[in-house]
Amino acid sequence: NVWEKINGLFYSDTFSCSSASAINCVHLTEMLKDMCIFAAWVHGDPRKVIYPTDSYGQFCGQKDTLNENKTILFYFNILKCASPVVLINLQCPTTQLCVSKCPDRFATYIDVQASYRYKPDQWNYFRQFCKPGFNNPRKSVAQVLRDEDCPSMIIPSRPFLKRCFPDFSTKNGVLTVANQTTFKDGRGKTRNVTDLREAANGINNVLDARSVGMKIFEDYAISWYWILIGLFIAMIVSLLFLVLLRFTAGVLFWIFIFGVIGIIGYGIWHCYWEYDHLKGIPGSDLTVYDIGFQTDFRVYLQLRQTWLAFMIMLCVVEVIIILMLIFLRNRIRIAIALLKEGSRAIGYIMSTLFYPIVTFILIAICISYWAVTAVFLATSGEPVYKVMANQTLCKYANLTCDPETFNTTNVSKLCPGAQCTFAFYGGESLYHKYIFIFQLANAFVFLWLVNFAIALGQCTLAGAFASYYWASRKPADIPLWPLFSSFGRAIRYHTGSLAFGALILAIVQLIRVILEYLDHKLKGTQNSFTRFLLCCLKCCFWCLEKFLKFINRNAYIMIAIYGKNFCTSAKEAFFLLMRNVVRVAVLDKVTDFLLFLGKILVAGGVGKVIDFLQTASMFYFPTVIIGSYLVAHGFFSVYAMCVDTLFLCFCEDLERNDGSTAKPYFMSASLHRILGKKELSPKKAVG
């Protein structure tokens, strides 16, 4: 029924770029989400992730079960496990039992059986690692090991990830277990602990990561208040930077431009000096073609031709920059004026600076939904049991089996000692075959919801800043609570348009995820054409995603201004930008430079201040730097949206109005002066 409804929506006449798309987009999102949640939560079981599982498919440490007090998984023969990754995936080919604690001594079943009559304590200790209910030390060793009633040996272990791992350590550079380098394997052989080297290396890496994690936690526990102080300072500095941009935007930009011109000029002089200095030196008049290819780049620096080429290239760059400044000076002035106007707009609507918190909360909810549903889907398999045989020639080995009927089959007769043990979670039903499809649907809904949350934020901010631009008298005519009013309009009138734009972007992003998955799967292949094709597709869809993000952003601005549907707004925004393509390029680069400079100044300045006030550790200091950069990015993203909105409003203002009394401009006085008008005509409200 769900799929019929989805098909009906896609092929219905109302699913288009009209107002009806609001209902369809929202309904489609809800149905996809409900489908993933229903399938995952009905069949899923997160306990499979939380608790380890023994060979009988029972959870270790689960309440109200026989294993309630047995929280740790014990492996009969750790040597059969190739690496800790195999252990964590619950696919180690040896019997696994839930125990209350890990072994703390070396012992073998042969030794314990030989001494159980006069040392019963050793037997009582050893049998807690045997199968539940086994208490027959008189049974022959061969039969016990064949039936795997008990492990052939136990070694000192410690719990990690709720599993017993050998207690590895190094002594004078030698790998040991409980200060011993050898141990008995319970089958008549003395083995070296280096036989466990592969598992030991993996475990030690994990343990090293855990120790690093503990050090990070301790560092944060000691200096958490300094981190909060640093982030608070970053917030204040970012706010001041935005407010002061109305006074410093032009100064910062021109200082940078003239600095670049000066540096290039110095480079031209230095190249000429080197060119003139090499005059008359033997071999300096040779050409690059004469000496051919050389691995040592310093050889080319001994040629006059090299420095002449450098000087010509720098002269070309210098001329291009100067010509761009001459011919684009008015557009640069407009860009700087818009930056200043953006700072002034934020000063009047300060609440917009804190809207990124709302977007962050919405995205956090989306991530939580996706993660929970993905866990339920990943754990929605049923216990799969397989035949585990000691004989290598057993034809039934690794075949699926039923533990309830296994003893009635001929497998145990044909393969003595074979057992039907738990292997992993999975299934052969139609549902289990399509779990991967459900995971893709879950990822698609996640991308859709995240893009919708971002679109909602962009449309809300655009509506607030558009109300500032189109106000006849600033700030008197700015509506009361412009941010909340814009948010209400976006939710009430533009949900379908925002969902449709987010849908298009989510489809492209899902295709990119699938391409990355295919690239990962085919990484080991030697087919050059396949790798080349995948690389081209990844590049094309990356460019397409960037283009769609740019179009969507400006479409949301037009939606906030005029309230039209997504397709119409995207078309109008695109052609409006194309008619002002040079202004777009100049404004984009000027804005990017100033905001990047601001992020670096905030992050570096706050880090330096905190480093001066408090001795920073290797974990705490980077946290302050990264956190300050993210705080600045959050504030500056609002500023970037403000500038983009004001720019589109400015372009619309130029095309709709002519500065006359009947059609006055709504732009600021500084922008009006740049356009060559000395006075502003009386304005009227936008209808």
C-alpha positions in Angstrom: 0.0 0.0 0.0 2.8 2.4 0.8 4.5 1.8 -2.6 1.2 2.3 -4.4 0.7 5.6 -2.6 4.3 6.7 -3.5 3.8 5.7 -7.2 0.5 7.6 -7.2 2.2 10.7 -6.0 5.0 10.6 -8.5 2.8 10.0 -11.5 -0.1 12.3 -10.4 -0.7 15.5 -12.2 -0.4 17.5 -9.0 3.2 16.6 -8.4 4.8 19.6 -10.0 6.3 23.0 -9.3 2.9 24.3 -8.1 1.4 25.0 -4.7 0.1 21.4 -4.7 3.7 20.2 -4.4 3.7 21.2 -0.8 1.2 18.4 0.1 2.9 15.8 -2.1 6.5 16.5 -1.0 5.5 16.4 2.7 3.4 13.3 2.2 6.2 11.5 0.3 8.7 12.4 3.0 6.4 11.2 5.7 5.7 7.9 3.9 9.3 7.2 3.2 10.2 8.0 6.8 7.3 5.8 8.2 8.3 3.0 5.9 11.9 2.9 7.1 10.9 3.4 10.8 8.2 0.6 10.6 10.5 -1.9 8.9 13.4 -1.1 11.2 11.6 -0.9 14.5 9.5 -4.0 13.9 12.4 -6.2 12.9 15.3 -4.5 14.5 16.9 -5.2 17.9 19.5 -2.8 19.2 20.5 -5.3 21.9 22.5 -7.1 19.2 24.8 -4.0 19.3 24.8 -3.4 23.0 25.3 -7.0 24.2 27.7 -9.6 22.8 26.1 -12.9 21.8 27.2 -16.5 22.7 27.1 -19.5 20.5 23.5 -20.2 21.4 22.3 -16.8 20.2 21.8 -15.5 23.7 22.7 -12.0 24.9 25.4 -11.7 27.6 24.3 -9.5 30.5 20.7 -9.1 29.5 18.4 -8.6 32.4 15.8 -11.3 33.4 17.8 -14.1 31.6 20.2 -16.8 32.8 23.1 -14.6 31.5 22.1 -11.5 33.6 25.2 -11.7 35.7 27.4 -13.0 32.8 28.2 -9.8 31.0 31.5 -10.9 29.2 32.0 -13.1 26.2 34.6 -15.8 26.5 36.2 -17.6 23.5 37.2 -21.3 23.9 40.2 -21.0 21.5 41.3 -17.4 20.9 43.9 -18.7 18.4 41.2 -19.4 15.9 40.3 -15.7 15.8 42.4 -14.0 13.2 41.9 -10.4 14.6 39.9 -8.4 17.0 37.7 -7.3 14.1 36.6 -10.9 13.7 35.8 -11.1 17.4 33.7 -7.9 17.4 31.8 -9.1 14.4 30.8 -12.3 16.3 32.1 -14.6 13.6 35.1 -16.3 15.3 35.0 -20.0 14.5 35.1 -21.2 18.1 32.6 -21.8 20.9 31.7 -18.6 22.7 30.2 -18.5 26.2 28.9 -15.8 28.5 30.9 -15.6 31.7 30.9 -13.4 34.8 34.7 -12.7 34.7 37.7 -13.4 32.5 40.3 -16.0 33.4 43.2 -14.7 35.6 45.6 -17.6 35.3 47.1 -20.1 32.9 45.5 -23.6 33.0 44.9 -26.5 30.6 42.1 -29.1 30.8 44.6 -31.9 30.7 46.3 -30.6 33.9 43.0 -29.8 35.7 41.5 -33.2 34.9 44.7 -35.0 36.2 44.5 -33.2 39.5 40.8 -32.7 40.1 40.7 -35.4 42.8 43.2 -33.8 45.2 42.8 -30.2 43.9 39.1 -29.7 43.5 39.4 -25.9 43.7 41.2 -25.9 40.4 38.5 -27.9 38.7 35.7 -25.7 40.2 37.5 -22.6 38.8 38.1 -24.1 35.4 34.6 -25.5 34.8 33.1 -22.0 35.0 34.5 -21.6 31.5 33.0 -24.8 30.3 29.5 -25.3 28.8 26.7 -24.7 31.4 25.9 -27.9 33.3 29.1 -29.7 32.3 30.7 -31.3 35.4 32.2 -34.6 34.3 36.0 -34.5 34.8 36.1 -38.2 34.2 35.2 -37.8 30.5 38.2 -38.4 28.3 40.2 -35.4 27.1 39.7 -36.4 23.5 35.9 -36.5 23.8 35.8 -33.2 25.8 37.9 -31.4 23.1 36.0 -33.1 20.3 32.6 -32.0 21.7 34.0 -28.7 22.9 32.6 -29.2 26.4 35.5 -27.2 27.8 38.3 -25.1 26.4 41.6 -26.8 26.0 43.3 -24.0 27.8 42.6 -20.7 29.5 45.0 -17.8 29.6 45.0 -14.6 31.7 42.6 -12.1 30.0 40.9 -8.8 30.7 37.6 -7.6 29.5 37.5 -5.1 26.7 34.4 -4.3 24.6 32.7 -6.9 26.9 34.9 -9.6 25.5 37.8 -11.5 27.1 41.1 -10.6 25.3 44.5 -11.9 26.4 46.2 -9.7 28.9 49.1 -8.6 26.6 51.9 -6.5 27.8 55.5 -5.9 26.8 58.5 -6.5 29.0 61.9 -5.2 27.8 60.5 -5.1 24.3 59.2 -8.7 24.4 55.6 -9.5 24.1 54.2 -11.3 27.1 51.0 -12.6 28.7 51.0 -12.3 32.5 54.9 -11.9 32.3 55.2 -15.2 30.4 56.4 -15.7 26.9 55.1 -19.2 26.4 52.0 -21.2 27.3 50.5 -24.6 27.0 47.8 -25.0 24.3 46.1 -27.9 26.1 46.9 -30.3 23.2 50.4 -31.3 24.3 52.2 -28.4 22.8 54.0 -25.4 24.3 53.5 -22.3 22.2 54.9 -18.8 22.2 52.7 -15.8 22.8 53.9 -14.5 19.5 51.4 -16.9 17.9 48.9 -14.3 19.0 50.8 -11.4 17.6 48.3 -10.5 14.9 45.5 -10.3 17.5 47.8 -8.6 19.9 48.7 -5.8 17.5 45.1 -5.1 16.7 44.1 -5.1 20.4 47.0 -2.9 21.4 46.0 -0.4 18.7 42.5 -0.3 20.1 43.9 0.0 23.7 46.1 2.8 22.6 43.1 4.6 21.1 41.3 4.0 24.4 44.2 5.5 26.4 44.2 8.5 24.1 40.4 8.8 24.6 40.9 8.8 28.4 43.6 11.4 28.2 41.3 13.6 26.1 38.5 13.1 28.6 40.8 14.0 31.5 42.0 17.0 29.7 38.5 18.2 29.0 37.4 17.5 32.5 40.2 19.8 33.8 39.9 22.6 31.3 36.2 22.6 30.2 35.6 26.0 31.6 38.4 27.5 29.6 36.9 26.0 26.5 33.6 27.6 27.3 35.4 30.9 27.9 37.2 30.6 24.6 33.9 29.9 22.7 32.2 32.8 24.4 35.1 35.1 23.5 34.8 33.8 19.9 31.1 34.7 19.8 31.8 38.2 21.1 34.6 38.8 18.7 32.6 37.4 15.7 29.7 39.7 16.6 32.0 42.7 16.9 33.7 41.9 13.6 30.3 41.8 11.8 29.2 45.0 13.4 32.5 46.8 12.5 32.5 45.6 8.9 30.4 48.6 8.0 33.4 50.7 8.8 36.3 48.3 8.0 35.1 46.3 4.9 36.6 48.8 2.4 39.8 49.3 4.3 40.5 45.6 4.7 39.8 44.9 1.1 41.9 47.7 -0.3 44.8 46.9 2.1 44.8 43.4 0.8 44.6 44.4 -2.9 47.4 46.9 -2.6 49.4 44.5 -0.6 49.1 41.9 -3.4 50.0 44.5 -6.0 53.1 45.5 -3.9 54.2 41.9 -3.4 53.9 41.2 -7.2 55.8 44.4 -7.9 58.6 43.2 -5.6 58.6 39.9 -7.4 59.0 41.7 -10.8 61.9 43.7 -9.4 63.6 40.6 -7.9 63.2 38.7 -11.2 64.8 41.6 -13.1 67.6 41.7 -10.6 68.3 38.0 -10.9 68.1 38.3 -14.7 70.6 41.2 -14.8 72.8 39.6 -12.1 73.3 36.4 -14.3 74.4 38.4 -17.3 77.9 37.4 -18.4 78.0 34.2 -16.2 79.0 31.2 -18.3 76.1 28.9 -19.1 73.4 31.3 -18.0 72.4 32.1 -21.5 71.5 28.5 -22.2 67.8 27.8 -22.8 65.6 25.4 -21.0 65.4 23.3 -24.2 69.2 23.1 -24.3 69.5 21.5 -20.8 66.4 19.3 -21.1 64.6 17.9 -18.1 66.3 18.1 -14.7 65.1 16.7 -11.4 67.0 19.4 -9.5 64.9 22.6 -10.0 67.8 24.7 -8.8 69.5 24.1 -12.2 66.8 26.1 -13.9 67.4 29.0 -11.5 70.8 29.5 -13.0 69.4 30.4 -16.3 68.5 34.0 -17.4 65.6 32.6 -19.4 63.9 31.2 -16.3 63.9 34.6 -14.5 62.8 36.4 -17.7 59.8 34.0 -17.9 59.0 34.6 -14.3 59.2 38.4 -14.8 56.9 38.3 -17.8 54.3 36.1 -16.0 54.3 38.4 -13.0 54.0 41.5 -15.2 51.0 39.9 -17.0 49.4 39.1 -13.6 50.1 42.7 -12.3 48.6 44.2 -15.5 45.5 42.0 -15.3 44.9 43.0 -11.6 45.3 46.7 -12.3 43.0 46.6 -15.4 40.4 44.7 -13.3 40.6 47.3 -10.6 40.2 50.1 -13.2 37.3 48.6 -15.1 35.6 46.9 -12.2 36.1 49.7 -9.7 32.4 50.6 -9.5 31.3 47.0 -9.1 33.9 46.6 -6.3 32.6 49.7 -4.7 29.0 48.2 -4.9 30.3 45.0 -3.4 31.9 46.8 -0.5 28.8 49.0 0.0 26.6 45.8 0.1 29.0 44.3 2.7 28.6 47.5 4.8 24.8 47.4 4.3 24.8 43.8 5.4 26.5 44.7 8.6 24.0 47.5 9.2 21.1 45.1 8.5 22.3 42.6 11.1 22.7 45.5 13.5 19.0 46.2 13.2 18.0 42.4 13.3 20.3 41.0 15.8 18.1 37.9 16.4 19.2 36.5 13.1 22.7 35.8 14.5 21.3 33.2 16.8 19.1 31.4 14.2 21.9 28.9 13.3 21.2 27.4 16.7 17.7 26.4 15.4 19.2 24.9 12.3 21.8 23.0 14.4 19.0 21.6 16.6 17.0 20.5 13.6 20.0 18.8 11.9 20.8 17.1 15.2 17.3 15.7 15.3 17.7 14.4 11.7 21.0 12.8 12.6 19.5 11.1 15.6 16.6 9.8 13.6 18.9 8.5 10.9 21.3 6.9 13.4 18.6 5.2 15.4 16.8 3.9 12.4 20.1 2.7 10.8 20.9 0.7 14.0 17.5 -0.9 14.0 17.9 -1.8 10.4 21.4 -3.2 10.9 20.2 -5.4 13.8 17.0 -6.6 12.2 18.4 -9.9 11.2 17.6 -13.3 12.8 20.2 -15.6 14.4 22.0 -17.7 11.8 23.5 -20.9 13.0 26.2 -22.8 11.1 27.9 -26.2 11.4 31.3 -25.8 13.1 33.4 -29.0 12.7 36.9 -29.8 13.9 37.6 -31.9 10.8 38.8 -29.9 7.9 37.3 -32.4 5.4 33.7 -32.2 6.8 31.5 -31.4 3.8 28.9 -29.9 6.1 31.2 -27.3 7.6 29.9 -23.7 7.5 26.5 -24.8 6.3 23.4 -23.4 8.0 21.7 -25.5 10.5 18.9 -25.6 13.1 20.1 -26.1 16.7 16.8 -27.7 17.8 17.0 -30.5 15.2 20.8 -30.7 14.7 21.2 -33.7 17.1 18.7 -35.7 15.0 20.7 -35.3 11.8 23.6 -37.4 10.5 26.0 -34.5 10.6 27.3 -35.4 14.0 27.9 -39.0 12.9 29.6 -38.1 9.7 31.6 -35.3 11.3 32.4 -36.3 14.9 32.5 -33.2 17.2 30.6 -31.0 14.8 28.3 -28.5 16.5 25.5 -26.1 15.4 26.6 -22.8 16.8 25.6 -19.2 16.4 27.4 -17.4 13.6 25.9 -14.0 12.9 22.6 -12.1 12.4 21.0 -12.2 9.0 18.3 -14.0 7.1 17.2 -15.4 3.8 13.7 -13.9 3.7 12.6 -11.3 1.2 12.8 -8.6 3.8 16.4 -9.4 4.8 17.4 -9.4 1.1 16.3 -5.8 0.8 17.8 -4.4 4.0 20.4 -2.6 1.9 17.6 -0.9 0.0 16.0 0.1 3.3 19.3 1.6 4.4 19.5 3.6 1.2 15.9 4.8 1.7 16.9 5.8 5.3 19.9 7.7 4.0 17.8 9.4 1.3 15.3 10.6 3.9 18.1 11.8 6.1 19.6 13.8 3.3 16.2 15.2 2.4 15.4 16.3 5.9 18.8 17.8 6.4 18.6 19.8 3.2 15.0 20.9 4.2 16.3 22.2 7.6 19.0 24.1 5.8 16.5 25.4 3.2 14.2 26.5 6.0 17.0 28.5 7.6 18.0 30.2 4.4 14.4 31.1 3.5 13.8 32.4 7.0 16.9 34.6 7.0 16.3 35.8 3.5 12.8 36.9 4.4 14.0 38.8 7.4 16.8 40.7 5.5 14.5 41.3 2.5 12.0 43.1 4.9 15.0 45.3 5.9 15.9 46.2 2.3 12.4 47.0 1.1 11.6 49.2 4.1 11.1 52.8 3.0 12.5 54.3 6.2 15.1 52.2 8.0 14.7 51.2 10.7 11.2 52.7 11.3 9.5 50.7 8.6 11.1 47.4 9.5 8.3 45.0 10.6 8.2 44.0 14.3 9.9 40.7 14.9 11.0 40.2 11.3 12.8 36.9 11.9 9.8 35.2 13.6 7.4 36.6 10.9 9.7 35.3 8.2 9.9 31.9 9.9 6.1 31.7 10.2 5.7 32.6 6.5 8.2 29.9 5.5 6.5 27.2 7.5 2.9 28.2 6.5 3.3 29.1 2.8 6.6 27.8 1.5 7.0 24.2 3.0 6.3 22.5 -0.4 8.8 24.7 -2.3 11.5 24.2 0.2 10.8 20.4 0.3 10.9 20.2 -3.5 14.3 22.0 -3.6 15.6 19.8 -0.9 14.4 16.7 -2.8 16.3 17.6 -5.9 19.5 18.2 -3.9 19.0 15.0 -1.9 18.7 12.9 -5.1 22.0 14.2 -6.4 23.7 13.6 -3.0 22.3 10.1 -2.8 23.7 9.3 -6.3 27.1 10.6 -5.0 26.9 8.3 -2.0 26.1 5.4 -4.3 29.1 6.3 -6.6 31.4 6.5 -3.5 30.1 3.0 -2.4 30.7 1.6 -5.9 34.2 3.2 -6.0 35.0 1.6 -2.6 33.8 -1.8 -3.8 35.7 -1.6 -7.1 38.9 -0.2 -5.7 40.7 -3.5 -5.9 39.8 -4.1 -9.6 42.3 -3.5 -12.3 39.8 -2.2 -14.9 41.2 1.3 -15.7 38.1 2.2 -17.8 35.8 1.5 -14.9 37.9 3.6 -12.5 38.1 6.4 -15.1 34.3 6.3 -15.6 33.6 6.4 -11.9 36.0 9.3 -11.4 34.3 11.3 -14.2 30.8 10.6 -12.8 31.9 11.6 -9.3 33.4 14.8 -10.6 30.3 15.6 -12.7 27.9 15.0 -9.8 30.1 17.0 -7.4 29.9 20.0 -9.8 26.1 19.4 -10.2 25.7 19.4 -6.4 27.6 22.7 -6.1 25.5 24.3 -8.9 22.2 23.1 -7.3 23.2 24.5 -3.9 23.9 27.8 -5.6 20.6 27.8 -7.5 18.6 26.6 -4.4 20.1 29.3 -2.2 19.1 32.1 -4.5 15.7 30.4 -5.3 14.9 30.5 -1.6 15.7 34.2 -1.5 13.3 34.8 -4.4 10.7 32.7 -2.6 11.1 34.7 0.5 10.7 38.0 -1.5 7.8 37.1 -3.8 6.3 33.9 -2.4 6.3 32.1 -5.8 6.9 28.4 -6.2 10.3 26.8 -6.4 10.7 26.4 -10.2 9.6 29.9 -11.0 11.8 31.4 -8.3 14.8 29.3 -9.4 14.3 30.5 -13.0 13.9 34.1 -12.1 16.9 34.0 -9.7 19.1 32.3 -12.3 18.3 34.8 -15.1 18.6 37.7 -12.7 22.1 36.6 -11.7 23.1 36.0 -15.3 22.1 39.6 -16.1 24.5 40.7 -13.3 27.1 37.9 -13.7 30.1 40.3 -13.2 28.7 41.8 -10.1 28.0 38.3 -8.8 31.6 37.2 -9.3 33.0 40.3 -7.7 30.7 40.3 -4.7 31.2 36.5 -4.2 35.0 36.8 -4.2 35.1 40.0 -2.0 32.7 38.4 0.5 34.6 35.1 0.6 37.9 36.9 1.2 36.6 39.1 4.1 34.7 36.3 5.8 37.6 33.9 5.5 39.9 36.6 6.9 37.4 37.1 9.7 37.3 33.3 10.6 41.1 33.1 10.7 41.4 36.3 12.8 38.7 35.0 15.3 40.1 31.5 15.6 43.7 32.5 15.8 43.1 35.5 18.1 41.0 33.5 20.6 43.5 30.6 20.6 46.3 33.0 21.3 44.4 34.7 24.1 43.5 31.4 25.8 47.0 30.1 25.3 48.3 33.2 27.1 45.7 32.9 30.0 46.0 29.1 30.4 48.7 26.6 29.6 47.1 24.6 26.7 47.5 20.9 26.2 47.7 19.0 23.0 43.9 18.3 23.0 42.5 21.3 24.6 44.1 24.0 22.5 43.0 22.5 19.1 39.5 22.2 20.5 39.4 26.0 21.3 40.8 26.8 17.8 38.3 24.5 15.9 35.4 25.5 18.2 36.1 29.2 17.7 36.3 28.7 13.9 32.9 26.9 13.9 31.4 29.6 16.0 32.7 32.3 13.6 31.4 30.2 10.7 27.9 30.1 12.2 27.8 33.9 12.6 29.4 34.6 9.3 27.0 32.2 7.4 24.2 34.5 8.5 26.2 37.5 7.2 26.8 35.7 3.9 23.1 35.0 3.6 22.4 38.7 4.4 24.7 39.9 1.7 23.3 37.5 -0.9 19.8 38.6 -0.1 20.6 42.3 -0.2 22.4 41.7 -3.6 19.3 40.1 -5.2 17.1 42.8 -3.7 19.5 45.4 -5.1 19.4 43.9 -8.6 15.6 43.7 -8.4 15.5 47.3 -7.3 17.5 48.4 -10.3 15.3 46.5 -12.7 11.9 47.4 -11.2 12.6 51.1 -10.3 14.3 54.0 -12.0 14.7 56.5 -9.1 11.8 58.7 -10.1 9.1 59.9 -7.8 6.8 57.2 -9.1 9.4 54.4 -8.9 11.9 55.4 -6.2 14.9 53.2 -5.3 14.9 51.4 -2.0 18.7 51.0 -1.8 20.8 52.8 0.7 22.3 56.3 0.1 25.8 54.9 -0.4 24.6 52.6 -3.1 22.6 55.4 -4.7 25.7 57.6 -4.8 27.7 54.9 -6.5 25.1 54.7 -9.2 25.5 58.4 -9.9 22.4 59.8 -8.1 22.9 62.7 -5.8 19.6 62.6 -4.0 17.1 60.0 -3.2 13.6 60.5 -4.3 10.8 60.0 -1.8 10.1 56.3 -1.4 7.0 54.3 -1.3 6.2 51.1 0.3 6.5 47.9 -1.8 3.1 46.5 -2.8 
